Amino acid sequence: MRARAAAILGLLALGPGCGYALVGKGITTDPTIKRLGVPLFKDRTGKPGLDQKITQKVIEELQKRNRFTVVQEPSGVDALVEGEITAYTVTPVGLGAEGTRTQANRYAITLVAKITYKKIGQKDPIWASEGFSFRDEYDIGDAATGYFDREDQTIDRLGSAFARTLVAAMLEAF
C-alpha cells in the first residue's frame, strides 16, 4: 500500500515537467488605461480605403473587449494603438482552365502592418510588432467581373480576422 502511494505521488510530481505550458503570459492590460486612442492607420500601400477599413475593424474588436473606451482621436487618452499598413499584396494561388487558356481563379491577399500599443508618457511600448501579418484567400468564380467584389468581401473578412488576432496578441500576451 505504501509503495503504491509513493508511486502515485512520484507520477504526480512528474506531471508538471511534461513540457506542456500555456503560450500566453496573461493579460497585459494596465488597469489605469481607461481611454484608448486608435488614430487612422497610415497606409503605405495606396489601396483606397484600406486604412479606414482596417482601423475600423481594430476599433470594433477593441470595443468588444469592454475594457476601455475606444476613440479614434490620439489626444485625451491613456494609451494609443498606432498602425501603419506596410504591405498589401494580391497573389494568384490557383489556376483553372477557361476554354483553351489557363487563368488564375484563386487569389491570396496578404496584409502586413507595423503596430505599436503604448501608454501615454512611457517610452517603451506595452506591445509592438514590426511586421504583423495576416493572409486570406478567395475564388473569383466563373465571371472575371466578380473579381473586385470578391476582393472587397475578402478584405472585410481579412480585416476582422486581422483585428481579432491583433487585439488578442496585444492584450493577452500571445
Sequence and secondary structure as in RCSB ss.txt:
>XXXX:A:sequence
MRARAAAILGLLALGPGCGYALVGKGITTDPTIKRLGVPLFKDRTGKPGLDQKITQKVIEELQKRNRFTVVQEPS
GVDALVEGEITAYTVTPVGLGAEGTRTQANRYAITLVAKITYKKIGQKDPIWASEGFSFRDEYDIGDAATGYFDR
EDQTIDRLGSAFARTLVAAMLEAF
>XXXX:A:secstr
 HHHHHHHHHHHHHGGGSS   S       TT  EEE    EESS  TTHHHHHHHHHHHHHHHTTSSEEES SS
S SEEEEEEEEEEEEEEEEEEEETTEEEEEEEEEEEEEEEEEEETT SS SEEEEEEEEEEEEE  S GGGHHHH
HHHHHHHHHHHHHHHHHHHHHH  
